[in-house]
Amino acid sequence: MAAVWSAALPDGVTDIFAAVSRDGGRTFAAPVRVNQQRGEARVNGEQPPRVAIAVGPSDRPRVSVIWTAKGAKGTLLLTARSDDLGRTFSESTLVTGTDAAGNRGWEAIGADASGRFHAVWLDHRRMAAATAASAPGAHKHKSGDGSGSSGDAAAIPKPDGVAMAQQSDLYFDTIGDAVSPRPITPGVCYCCKIAIAFGARDQIFLAWRHVYPGNFRDVAFSVSDDGGRAFSPPARVSEDNWWLEGCPDDGPAMAVDARRGVHIVWPAVVTEQGTPTKALFHAMTADGRVFTPRQRLSTEGQANHPQLAVGADGTLRLAWDEAGGGRRAIVQGRGLFDQAGRVSFSRAPLGGESGVYPMVAATPSGALVAWTAGAPSESVIKVAQIQ
């Protein structure tokens, strides 16, 4: 098991650190800095550094970390790999093509059964190009990817969210292969995290928030049956019709169970007694194309930032944070299957613990939940073992 995080050092720079556990999360080795150049990381809560562990047919475990850094023309993606269980990391390597103009990030990384690492991210290179082409002279207005400078905001028409999203792409890459990264689909909702998971043989699953006609920001899904060379057209997981003139900054989580069912958990807003409430929902698919009707999870207050894993006993392990009463609580849940394959979910706050942006990982005896707690200048990472 591996953990990665970003940390602001006393001199103000932000670096990426990793620590590996060999005993199911009970203890972790001393943290190791991942990035080669000090202070190059540019991360936030919805786009932290991501980590994956690959075990090939005859290889020892390899650890790969991906993160966002500042480039000359926007943000870029860097990776580093450890072949000695996190004791040392290779030099930071650019993910091919991510030094293009515009911003990118909200990435995910994972490893397939053959030990190959795959990455997916949101990319605004086409929006940056369109902004540069349409701006007269040096007078550029600020675009969604931060590539322009300020101008006369009153004279600029309000952009159409659906039209802008058509210049926002979902990109995929198999790290280290000879094929360049390629766009999977336009129309993605920027600033929401992406999920990646793996199925049988060469199956790769992607889930993200999409911008549909009417400016509805619902979760979409795509599957590759050939190791990422081609992906199916986006399928809408659920017609939530969450209308928003902007980005929710809160994307889906995904996991595959032992019966090869693909599970997705995501936030969406519902109206209860005239009041909008941000809730969590679950759906699953057996074929990657047809989804069960969404099922609402038991939550309190505003539910945010879900994470999902499958435990060694086959149960679904969830974690999220809930906002209410002036504080945020860390909550964990379990999804249990009945004989018909239906799932029922529990809800259990972690002893009144406060925090944000939890992560969950399966262990041989249950699950491990980690989260960030405390004020930004004094924040710490807390960990809880769940049976």
C-alpha positions in Angstrom: 0.0 0.0 0.0 1.3 3.5 -0.8 0.3 7.0 0.2 1.1 10.2 -1.5 0.4 13.8 -0.5 1.6 17.4 -1.0 3.2 19.5 1.7 4.1 23.2 1.9 7.5 23.6 3.4 8.7 26.4 5.7 10.1 28.3 2.8 6.8 28.3 1.0 7.4 25.7 -1.7 5.1 22.7 -2.3 6.5 19.3 -2.8 5.1 15.8 -3.3 5.9 13.0 -0.8 5.2 9.3 -0.7 5.3 6.6 2.0 4.8 2.8 1.5 3.3 0.4 4.0 4.1 -3.3 3.9 1.7 -4.4 6.6 -1.7 -3.3 5.3 -1.5 0.3 6.5 -0.6 -0.4 10.2 2.7 1.4 9.7 4.3 3.4 6.9 8.0 3.9 6.0 9.5 7.4 6.4 8.2 9.8 3.7 10.3 10.3 0.6 10.2 13.4 -1.7 8.9 12.4 -5.1 9.4 15.4 -7.3 13.0 16.2 -8.5 12.7 20.0 -8.6 11.8 21.6 -5.3 8.6 23.6 -5.4 7.4 22.4 -8.8 4.1 21.0 -7.6 0.8 22.8 -8.3 -2.0 20.9 -6.6 -5.3 21.4 -4.7 -7.9 19.4 -2.9 -9.7 18.0 -6.0 -6.5 17.4 -7.9 -3.9 16.0 -5.4 -1.0 13.8 -6.5 -2.2 10.3 -7.4 -0.4 6.9 -6.9 -0.8 3.4 -8.4 1.0 0.2 -7.7 1.7 -2.3 -10.5 2.6 -6.0 -10.2 3.3 -7.7 -13.5 3.4 -11.4 -14.1 7.1 -11.7 -13.0 7.9 -8.2 -11.6 8.3 -6.9 -8.1 5.8 -4.1 -7.2 6.4 -0.8 -8.9 5.0 2.5 -7.6 4.1 5.3 -10.0 3.1 8.9 -8.9 1.5 11.6 -11.1 1.0 15.2 -10.2 0.4 18.6 -11.7 3.2 21.2 -12.1 3.5 24.7 -13.5 4.7 25.0 -17.0 5.6 27.8 -19.3 2.3 27.8 -21.1 0.0 26.4 -18.4 0.0 23.4 -16.2 1.6 20.1 -17.1 1.7 16.5 -15.8 4.8 14.8 -14.3 5.3 11.3 -13.2 8.0 9.5 -11.2 8.4 5.8 -10.5 9.9 3.7 -7.7 11.2 0.2 -8.3 12.3 -0.3 -4.7 9.0 -0.1 -2.8 9.2 3.7 -2.3 12.7 4.1 -1.0 13.8 6.2 -4.0 12.0 7.7 -7.1 13.2 8.2 -10.6 13.7 11.7 -12.1 10.4 13.5 -12.8 9.2 12.7 -16.3 6.8 14.8 -18.4 3.7 12.9 -19.5 4.0 13.2 -23.3 2.3 16.2 -24.8 1.1 17.8 -21.5 3.4 20.8 -22.0 0.9 22.1 -24.5 -0.7 25.5 -24.0 -3.5 25.7 -21.4 -4.2 24.0 -18.2 -4.7 20.3 -17.5 -5.1 18.2 -14.4 -7.7 16.4 -12.2 -5.9 13.3 -13.2 -6.2 9.7 -12.3 -3.7 6.8 -12.6 -4.0 3.1 -12.4 -2.3 -0.2 -13.3 -3.7 -3.1 -15.3 -3.1 -6.8 -14.6 -0.1 -6.8 -17.0 1.6 -4.1 -15.0 1.1 -1.2 -17.3 0.3 2.2 -15.9 -2.5 4.3 -17.5 -3.4 7.9 -16.9 -6.4 10.0 -17.7 -6.9 13.8 -17.2 -8.8 16.9 -18.2 -7.2 19.1 -20.8 -7.8 22.6 -22.0 -5.3 22.9 -24.8 -8.0 23.6 -27.4 -9.6 26.3 -25.2 -6.3 28.0 -24.9 -5.8 27.9 -28.7 -9.3 29.3 -29.3 -8.7 32.1 -26.8 -5.4 33.0 -28.4 -6.9 33.0 -31.9 -10.0 35.1 -31.0 -8.2 37.7 -28.9 -7.5 41.0 -30.8 -3.8 41.9 -30.3 -2.7 41.7 -26.8 -6.1 42.4 -25.3 -7.2 39.0 -24.0 -9.9 38.3 -21.5 -9.5 35.7 -18.8 -10.5 32.3 -19.9 -11.5 29.3 -18.0 -8.0 27.8 -18.0 -6.3 31.0 -16.8 -4.4 31.5 -20.1 -5.4 35.1 -20.7 -5.0 38.4 -19.0 -7.6 40.7 -17.6 -9.7 42.9 -19.9 -12.9 44.8 -20.0 -15.2 42.3 -18.3 -18.3 44.4 -18.9 -17.7 44.3 -22.6 -17.3 40.5 -22.8 -20.4 38.5 -23.4 -21.0 35.7 -20.8 -19.8 32.5 -22.4 -22.1 29.6 -22.9 -21.1 26.7 -20.6 -22.1 23.9 -23.0 -20.2 25.6 -25.9 -17.1 26.2 -23.8 -17.1 22.6 -22.6 -16.8 21.4 -26.2 -13.3 22.8 -26.1 -12.5 20.9 -22.9 -11.3 17.3 -23.5 -10.7 14.1 -21.7 -7.2 12.7 -22.5 -5.9 9.2 -22.0 -2.3 7.8 -22.1 -0.5 4.5 -21.4 2.6 5.8 -19.6 5.8 5.0 -21.4 4.4 3.5 -24.6 5.1 4.8 -28.1 1.5 6.0 -28.7 0.9 9.7 -28.0 -1.8 10.7 -25.6 -5.2 11.1 -27.3 -8.5 12.8 -26.6 -11.4 10.5 -25.7 -14.2 13.0 -25.8 -14.9 16.7 -25.6 -17.6 18.3 -23.4 -16.0 17.4 -20.0 -16.8 19.5 -17.0 -13.6 21.1 -15.9 -12.3 20.9 -12.2 -13.9 17.6 -11.2 -11.8 14.6 -10.5 -11.8 11.6 -12.9 -12.0 7.9 -11.9 -10.2 5.0 -13.6 -10.7 1.2 -13.0 -9.8 -2.1 -14.6 -11.8 -5.2 -15.4 -11.2 -8.5 -17.2 -8.3 -8.8 -19.6 -7.8 -5.5 -21.4 -10.8 -3.6 -20.0 -10.3 -0.1 -18.8 -13.2 2.0 -17.3 -13.4 5.8 -17.1 -15.9 8.0 -15.3 -16.1 11.8 -15.2 -18.5 14.7 -15.0 -19.8 15.7 -18.4 -21.6 18.8 -19.6 -24.8 17.9 -21.4 -27.2 20.1 -23.4 -29.0 22.5 -21.1 -25.8 22.9 -19.0 -26.6 19.7 -17.0 -23.4 18.3 -15.3 -24.0 14.6 -14.9 -21.6 11.7 -14.7 -20.5 9.9 -17.9 -18.7 6.6 -18.5 -16.7 4.9 -21.1 -15.0 1.5 -21.5 -12.1 0.2 -23.6 -11.9 -3.5 -24.3 -8.5 -3.4 -26.0 -6.2 -1.9 -23.3 -7.0 1.7 -24.1 -6.5 1.8 -27.9 -10.2 2.7 -28.3 -13.0 3.8 -26.0 -16.8 3.5 -26.3 -18.9 6.7 -26.8 -19.7 8.3 -23.5 -22.7 6.8 -21.7 -24.7 8.8 -19.2 -24.7 7.0 -15.9 -27.8 8.8 -14.6 -30.0 11.7 -15.7 -29.6 13.7 -12.6 -30.0 17.0 -14.6 -27.8 18.9 -12.1 -27.9 22.3 -13.6 -25.0 24.5 -12.7 -23.4 27.6 -14.3 -19.9 26.5 -13.3 -18.0 23.4 -12.0 -19.0 21.5 -8.9 -15.4 20.6 -8.1 -16.5 17.2 -7.1 -16.3 14.1 -9.3 -17.1 10.4 -9.3 -15.4 7.4 -7.6 -15.3 3.9 -9.2 -14.4 0.3 -8.3 -14.8 -3.2 -9.8 -16.1 -6.1 -7.7 -15.1 -9.7 -7.8 -18.0 -10.5 -10.1 -16.7 -7.8 -12.5 -19.6 -5.4 -11.7 -18.5 -1.8 -12.1 -19.7 0.5 -9.3 -19.8 4.3 -9.4 -20.5 6.7 -6.5 -21.0 10.4 -7.2 -22.5 13.6 -5.7 -25.5 15.4 -7.2 -27.9 18.0 -5.9 -31.6 17.1 -5.0 -34.3 19.4 -3.8 -36.0 18.5 -0.5 -38.8 20.6 0.9 -37.7 23.4 -1.4 -34.1 23.3 -0.3 -31.2 22.0 -2.5 -29.1 19.3 -0.9 -25.9 17.7 -2.1 -26.3 14.0 -1.8 -24.4 10.8 -2.9 -25.7 8.2 -5.3 -24.6 4.8 -6.4 -25.2 2.9 -9.7 -23.6 -0.2 -11.2 -23.1 -1.8 -14.6 -22.4 -5.3 -15.7 -21.6 -4.5 -19.4 -20.3 -0.9 -19.3 -23.3 0.3 -21.2 -26.5 -0.1 -19.2 -26.6 1.1 -15.6 -28.9 0.4 -12.7 -31.2 3.2 -11.5 -29.3 5.5 -9.1 -29.6 4.6 -5.4 -29.2 7.3 -2.8 -26.8 6.8 0.0 -27.6 7.7 3.6 -25.9 11.0 4.3 -26.4 14.1 6.5 -25.9 17.7 5.6 -23.9 18.3 2.4 -22.0 15.2 1.2 -18.8 15.7 -0.7 -15.7 14.0 -2.2 -16.7 10.3 -2.3 -14.0 7.6 -2.6 -14.7 3.9 -3.2 -12.8 0.6 -3.0 -13.7 -3.1 -2.9 -12.6 -4.9 0.3 -11.0 -8.3 0.5 -14.4 -9.7 1.6 -16.1 -8.3 -1.5 -17.9 -5.5 0.3 -17.8 -1.9 -1.1 -15.8 0.4 1.1 -16.7 4.1 0.9 -15.5 7.3 2.5 -16.7 11.0 2.1 -16.9 14.2 4.1 -20.1 15.8 5.2 -20.6 19.6 5.8 -23.2 20.7 8.4 -23.4 22.6 11.7 -20.3 24.7 10.9 -17.9 21.7 10.6 -17.0 18.8 8.3 -17.2 15.2 9.4 -15.4 12.2 7.9 -17.8 9.3 7.2 -17.3 5.8 6.1 -19.8 3.3 4.8 -20.1 -0.3 3.6 -22.0 -1.7 0.7 -23.3 -5.3 1.2 -24.7 -7.5 -1.5 -27.7 -9.7 -1.1 -28.3 -13.0 -2.9 -29.9 -11.1 -5.8 -26.9 -8.9 -6.3 -28.6 -5.8 -4.8 -26.5 -3.5 -2.6 -27.4 -1.9 0.7 -25.2 0.8 2.2 -24.5 1.7 5.8 -23.3 5.0 7.2 -20.9 5.5 10.2 -19.1 8.8 11.1 -15.5 8.2 12.1 -15.9 9.0 15.8 -16.8 12.6 15.2 -13.5 13.2 13.3 -13.4 16.4 11.3 -11.6 16.8 8.0 -11.9 16.9 4.2 -10.9 15.0 1.1 -10.8 11.4 2.5 -9.3 8.5 0.7 -10.1 4.8 1.2 -8.1 1.7 0.4 -8.9 -2.0 1.0 -6.7 -4.0 3.4 -6.6 -7.7 4.2 -8.7 -7.1 7.3 -10.9 -4.3 6.2 -10.1 -0.8 5.0 -7.9 2.2 5.7 -9.4 5.7 5.6 -7.1 8.8 5.4 -8.0 12.4 5.4 -6.7 16.0 5.9 -7.5 17.7 9.1 -6.7 21.1 10.6 -6.2 24.6 9.3 -4.2 24.9 6.1 -1.1 26.2 7.9 -1.2 23.4 10.4 -2.9 20.6 8.5 -2.1 16.9 9.2 -3.0 13.6 7.6 -5.1 11.3 9.9 -5.6 7.6 9.3 -8.1 5.2 10.7 -8.3 1.4 10.3 -11.8 0.1 9.6 -12.9 -3.4 10.3 
